[in-house]
Amino acid sequence: MTPIVAFVGALIVGLLAFALVIVLGWRTKSPRVLNALRRVIHATFNPRTMRSAGAPKANVSVIRHVGRRSGRPHETPVGTVAPKTGS
């Protein structure tokens, strides 16, 4: 077996093991896994979402508010849905 094939095989096995940990942690609601996923989502997807949030034809809006205790301004992306009645 060549070193490249061994490396690719180990990489695939490692990725499958990682995916299994994520799926099992999510299904069992493991706090460690859920908190890690929240951190990743907050660090990667929220900044990308904020770039298009509030733009015309975007399905994401922005809620801007000031922290009650800290007094710091916060921006939170939220999904929007058009009402079915048209109002």
PyMOL commands that set and color helices and strands:
alter all, ss='L'
color gray80, all
select helices_A, chain A and resi 3-27+31-52
alter helices_A, ss='H'
color red, helices_A
select strands_A, chain A and resi 60-66+73-79
alter strands_A, ss='S'
color yellow, strands_A
deselect
rebuild
show_as cartoon
